[in-house]
Amino acid sequence: MQQHTVIGARILSGMGGIFQQLAQVVLAHHERWDGYGYPRGLQGKEIPLAARVLGVVDSYDAMLSRQTRCRLLPLELNCVAALAPNLILLSCRLCSLYWIR
């Protein structure tokens, strides 16, 4: 499971052009603000901003998916340690908009 970031980045890198830049975003989108992510254990601002944003979107999708264990965890537990502090509010707002419907 944790290899999907590496595999996806390798595929994108092989396509050249803009995909090489996107490869770095895909590679880092499971890094965590606290440094406990993967594949490289980056933390804080070492994680590219685009990867942090993709991480928010990916977490949001996982929390709303019926096929994942992430949905069972409270939003705060998913967000606080994993996501950049300035993106937590965005993620929480997205989730609250979804649940209001």
N, CA, C and O of each residue as an XYZ file, in Angstrom:
404
protein
N       0.820     -1.194      0.000
C       0.000      0.000      0.000
C       0.860      1.252      0.000
O       0.581      2.183     -0.755
N       1.896      1.299      0.824
C       2.717      2.501      0.912
C       3.598      2.720     -0.313
O       4.225      3.772     -0.437
N       3.653      1.770     -1.196
C       4.458      1.927     -2.405
C       3.712      2.647     -3.525
O       4.315      2.980     -4.545
N       2.410      2.893     -3.356
C       1.663      3.490     -4.461
C       2.155      4.898     -4.793
O       2.042      5.329     -5.940
N       2.699      5.622     -3.812
C       3.226      6.954     -4.106
C       4.481      6.855     -4.974
O       4.661      7.641     -5.904
N       5.332      5.900     -4.671
C       6.574      5.694     -5.423
C       6.252      5.208     -6.835
O       6.822      5.694     -7.812
N       5.345      4.257     -6.931
C       4.975      3.709     -8.238
C       4.324      4.789     -9.103
O       4.658      4.924    -10.281
N       3.398      5.556     -8.527
C       2.746      6.625     -9.272
C       3.735      7.675     -9.737
O       3.657      8.146    -10.872
N       4.665      8.045     -8.869
C       5.682      9.037     -9.237
C       6.584      8.508    -10.346
O       6.961      9.255    -11.249
N       6.926      7.250    -10.286
C       7.778      6.648    -11.323
C       7.062      6.662    -12.676
O       7.677      6.965    -13.699
N       5.791      6.344    -12.683
C       5.016      6.351    -13.928
C       4.967      7.768    -14.501
O       5.213      7.967    -15.691
N       4.647      8.754    -13.653
C       4.560     10.136    -14.129
C       5.908     10.658    -14.610
O       5.972     11.365    -15.617
N       6.970     10.326    -13.916
C       8.309     10.781    -14.321
C       8.671     10.294    -15.712
O       9.312     11.007    -16.484
N       8.261      9.090    -16.020
C       8.559      8.517    -17.329
C       7.801      9.170    -18.474
O       8.130      8.953    -19.640
N       6.799      9.963    -18.154
C       6.001     10.604    -19.192
C       6.600     11.941    -19.629
O       6.204     12.486    -20.659
N       7.540     12.471    -18.864
C       8.217     13.706    -19.228
C       7.365     14.950    -19.048
O       6.219     14.873    -18.606
N       7.935     16.097    -19.395
C       7.227     17.369    -19.341
C       6.693     17.698    -17.958
O       7.354     17.460    -16.947
N       5.496     18.245    -17.932
C       4.841     18.656    -16.679
C       4.634     17.486    -15.734
O       4.549     17.667    -14.519
N       4.553     16.293    -16.289
C       4.333     15.108    -15.465
C       5.502     14.836    -14.522
O       5.322     14.227    -13.467
N       6.704     15.285    -14.900
C       7.847     15.124    -14.002
C       7.667     15.970    -12.752
O       8.039     15.542    -11.659
N       7.101     17.167    -12.897
C       6.832     18.009    -11.736
C       5.702     17.413    -10.898
O       5.770     17.410     -9.669
N       4.681     16.916    -11.555
C       3.566     16.295    -10.838
C       4.011     15.046    -10.088
O       3.428     14.691     -9.063
N       5.037     14.384    -10.596
C       5.548     13.178     -9.944
C       5.994     13.486     -8.511
O       5.781     12.676     -7.609
N       6.608     14.645     -8.302
C       7.066     15.013     -6.961
C       5.894     15.268     -6.012
O       5.986     15.003     -4.814
N       4.797     15.782     -6.559
C       3.586     16.013     -5.759
C       2.983     14.674     -5.353
O       2.636     14.469     -4.189
N       2.861     13.769     -6.309
C       2.304     12.442     -6.033
C       3.187     11.698     -5.034
O       2.686     11.048     -4.117
N       4.491     11.797     -5.215
C       5.420     11.101     -4.318
C       5.254     11.562     -2.871
O       5.366     10.752     -1.951
N       4.988     12.851     -2.658
C       4.967     13.404     -1.300
C       3.571     13.551     -0.697
O       3.451     14.060      0.417
N       2.521     13.129     -1.383
C       1.176     13.429     -0.866
C       0.775     12.641      0.375
O      -0.255     12.945      0.978
N       1.553     11.641      0.776
C       1.281     10.937      2.033
C       2.301     11.262      3.112
O       2.348     10.598      4.147
N       3.112     12.278      2.874
C       3.985     12.775      3.933
C       3.097     13.475      4.949
O       2.035     13.992      4.600
N       3.526     13.493      6.194
C       2.711     14.092      7.264
C       3.448     15.271      7.882
O       4.675     15.273      7.979
N       2.693     16.254      8.291
C       3.256     17.454      8.889
C       4.174     17.110     10.069
O       5.179     17.785     10.293
N       3.826     16.060     10.820
C       4.619     15.671     11.991
C       5.813     14.783     11.639
O       6.567     14.387     12.528
N       5.996     14.465     10.356
C       7.154     13.693      9.921
C       6.966     12.192      9.902
O       7.904     11.464      9.576
N       5.779     11.704     10.242
C       5.544     10.265     10.297
C       4.902      9.704      9.036
O       4.349      8.604      9.059
N       4.968     10.441      7.947
C       4.384      9.965      6.695
C       5.361      9.124      5.898
O       6.396      8.691      6.404
N       5.015      8.905      4.657
C       5.864      8.108      3.773
C       5.815      8.697      2.368
O       4.860      9.403      2.046
N       6.783      8.443      1.539
C       7.850      7.446      1.658
C       9.143      7.972      2.281
O       9.992      7.174      2.679
N       9.319      9.308      2.378
C      10.611      9.837      2.821
C      10.619     10.404      4.234
O      11.678     10.808      4.716
N       9.476     10.450      4.914
C       9.430     10.989      6.267
C       9.650     12.490      6.328
O      10.176     13.002      7.317
N       9.252     13.204      5.274
C       9.365     14.665      5.285
C       8.435     15.228      6.337
O       7.449     14.596      6.714
N       8.759     16.434      6.811
C       7.870     17.062      7.798
C       7.755     18.552      7.521
O       8.622     19.165      6.897
N       6.656     19.111      8.005
C       6.440     20.546      7.900
C       6.596     21.076      6.483
O       6.074     20.514      5.521
N       7.330     22.174      6.390
C       7.479     22.847      5.097
C       8.432     22.140      4.145
O       8.643     22.603      3.024
N       9.012     21.018      4.581
C       9.786     20.194      3.645
C       8.859     19.577      2.598
O       9.293     19.242      1.496
N       7.605     19.431      2.942
C       6.610     18.839      2.037
C       6.161     19.919      1.061
O       5.726     20.988      1.491
N       6.256     19.666     -0.241
C       5.821     20.672     -1.214
C       4.360     21.066     -0.983
O       3.526     20.220     -0.659
N       4.060     22.354     -1.152
C       2.709     22.858     -0.917
C       1.673     22.085     -1.729
O       0.618     21.731     -1.205
N       1.960     21.824     -2.986
C       1.001     21.090     -3.824
C       0.735     19.696     -3.264
O      -0.385     19.194     -3.354
N       1.756     19.070     -2.688
C       1.578     17.746     -2.080
C       0.737     17.846     -0.815
O      -0.048     16.945     -0.521
N       0.895     18.936     -0.061
C       0.069     19.137      1.131
C      -1.396     19.308      0.747
O      -2.286     18.766      1.402
N      -1.639     20.065     -0.320
C      -3.020     20.253     -0.782
C      -3.597     18.930     -1.265
O      -4.731     18.591     -0.929
N      -2.828     18.180     -2.049
C      -3.293     16.871     -2.506
C      -3.545     15.947     -1.313
O      -4.477     15.143     -1.345
N      -2.739     16.050     -0.280
C      -2.953     15.262      0.932
C      -4.284     15.584      1.594
O      -4.964     14.686      2.091
N      -4.666     16.871      1.605
C      -5.963     17.267      2.158
C      -7.085     16.642      1.337
O      -8.022     16.066      1.890
N      -6.987     16.756      0.029
C      -8.022     16.205     -0.854
C      -8.107     14.691     -0.698
O      -9.199     14.127     -0.638
N      -6.957     14.042     -0.634
C      -6.930     12.587     -0.476
C      -7.521     12.171      0.872
O      -8.268     11.195      0.943
N      -7.194     12.898      1.938
C      -7.756     12.591      3.253
C      -9.263     12.802      3.273
O     -10.011     11.999      3.831
N      -9.689     13.885      2.662
C     -11.118     14.186      2.570
C     -11.856     13.052      1.857
O     -12.904     12.595      2.314
N     -11.298     12.606      0.735
C     -11.903     11.509     -0.009
C     -11.935     10.235      0.833
O     -12.935      9.517      0.835
N     -10.854      9.955      1.540
C     -10.790      8.742      2.367
C     -11.803      8.781      3.506
O     -12.420      7.767      3.832
N     -11.968      9.962      4.112
C     -12.906     10.074      5.228
C     -14.352      9.926      4.786
O     -15.209      9.526      5.573
N     -14.622     10.248      3.529
C     -15.995     10.157      3.041
C     -16.294      8.834      2.342
O     -17.449      8.525      2.052
N     -15.268      8.072      2.080
C     -15.433      6.811      1.376
C     -16.046      5.754      2.282
O     -15.708      5.671      3.462
N     -16.915      4.975      1.750
C     -17.525      3.881      2.519
C     -16.617      2.667      2.581
O     -16.902      1.711      3.302
N     -15.517      2.698      1.824
C     -14.654      1.526      1.734
C     -13.344      1.698      2.498
O     -12.366      1.012      2.200
N     -13.306      2.587      3.460
C     -12.043      2.822      4.152
C     -12.231      2.884      5.664
O     -13.302      3.247      6.151
N     -11.199      2.534      6.388
C     -11.220      2.612      7.837
C     -11.076      4.048      8.318
O     -11.415      4.351      9.462
N     -10.574      4.945      7.455
C     -10.396      6.347      7.862
C     -11.714      6.986      8.259
O     -11.746      7.857      9.129
N     -12.796      6.566      7.633
C     -14.103      7.144      7.927
C     -14.490      6.935      9.387
O     -15.258      7.719      9.945
N     -13.969      5.896     10.000
C     -14.333      5.579     11.373
C     -13.647      6.478     12.393
O     -14.075      6.549     13.546
N     -12.594      7.158     11.981
C     -11.864      8.017     12.905
C     -12.449      9.413     12.900
O     -12.874      9.899     11.851
N     -12.480     10.076     14.059
C     -12.955     11.460     14.080
C     -12.092     12.328     13.182
O     -10.893     12.089     13.034
N     -12.704     13.328     12.589
C     -12.008     14.224     11.676
C     -10.754     14.807     12.317
O      -9.712     14.898     11.667
N     -10.842     15.201     13.577
C      -9.711     15.824     14.234
C      -8.502     14.894     14.298
O      -7.369     15.346     14.136
N      -8.727     13.608     14.530
C      -7.614     12.659     14.594
C      -6.954     12.496     13.239
O      -5.741     12.304     13.157
N      -7.741     12.571     12.177
C      -7.176     12.468     10.837
C      -6.374     13.704     10.470
O      -5.373     13.602      9.761
N      -6.795     14.862     10.939
C      -6.220     16.124     10.491
C      -5.016     16.600     11.291
O      -3.990     16.946     10.705
N      -5.116     16.626     12.584
C      -4.182     17.389     13.404
C      -2.723     17.033     13.159
O      -1.919     17.926     12.890
N      -2.360     15.775     13.241
C      -0.951     15.406     13.099
C      -0.519     15.285     11.645
O       0.657     15.457     11.326
N      -1.458     14.994     10.777
C      -1.084     14.670      9.414
C      -1.002     15.874      8.485
O      -0.119     15.929      7.629
N      -1.895     16.829      8.636
C      -2.000     17.907      7.666
C      -1.379     19.194      8.161
O      -1.276     19.432      9.365
N      -0.971     20.012      7.227
C      -0.405     21.312      7.565
C      -1.444     22.136      8.313
O      -2.613     22.158      7.928
N      -1.029     22.811      9.374
C      -1.992     23.567     10.188
C      -2.856     24.530      9.379
O      -4.050     24.659      9.650
N      -2.271     25.209      8.389
C      -3.061     26.161      7.618
C      -4.034     25.480      6.659
O      -4.896     26.143      6.082
N      -3.910     24.186      6.484
C      -4.836     23.463      5.604
C      -5.887     22.685      6.386
O      -6.852     22.194      5.800
N      -5.716     22.568      7.698
C      -6.684     21.827      8.514
C      -8.051     22.479      8.451
O      -9.060     21.798      8.266
N      -8.093     23.797      8.602
C      -9.369     24.507      8.568
C     -10.086     24.279      7.248
O     -11.297     24.062      7.222
N      -9.337     24.329      6.150
C      -9.928     24.069      4.835
C     -10.541     22.678      4.790
O     -11.667     22.506      4.324
N      -9.807     21.689      5.273
C     -10.290     20.319      5.263
C     -11.550     20.170      6.111
O     -12.511     19.520      5.696
N     -11.543     20.769      7.290
C     -12.705     20.677      8.177
C     -13.917     21.366      7.567
O     -15.040     20.878      7.690
N     -13.692     22.492      6.913
C     -14.809     23.187      6.265
C     -15.384     22.347      5.127
O     -16.601     22.270      4.963
N     -14.519     21.724      4.351
C     -15.004     20.866      3.263
C     -15.868     19.743      3.819
O     -16.932     19.445      3.275
N     -15.412     19.123      4.900
C     -16.169     18.026      5.498
C     -17.497     18.517      6.055
O     -18.515     17.841      5.904
N     -17.504     19.678      6.695
C     -18.758     20.173      7.264
C     -19.746     20.529      6.158
O     -20.951     20.344      6.332
N     -19.267     21.030      5.037
C     -20.164     21.313      3.911
C     -20.797     20.030      3.394
O     -21.977     20.006      3.041
N     -20.010     18.968      3.352
C     -20.523     17.690      2.880
C     -21.610     17.160      3.817
O     -22.656     16.699      3.360
N     -21.363     17.226      5.115
C     -22.300     16.644      6.089
C     -23.583     17.456      6.240
O     -24.597     16.919      6.687
N     -23.559     18.747      5.874
C     -24.761     19.581      5.972
C     -25.801     19.170      4.941
O     -26.999     19.316      5.179
N     -25.358     18.661      3.805
C     -26.290     18.295      2.717
C     -27.304     17.283      3.140
O     -28.148     16.882      2.339
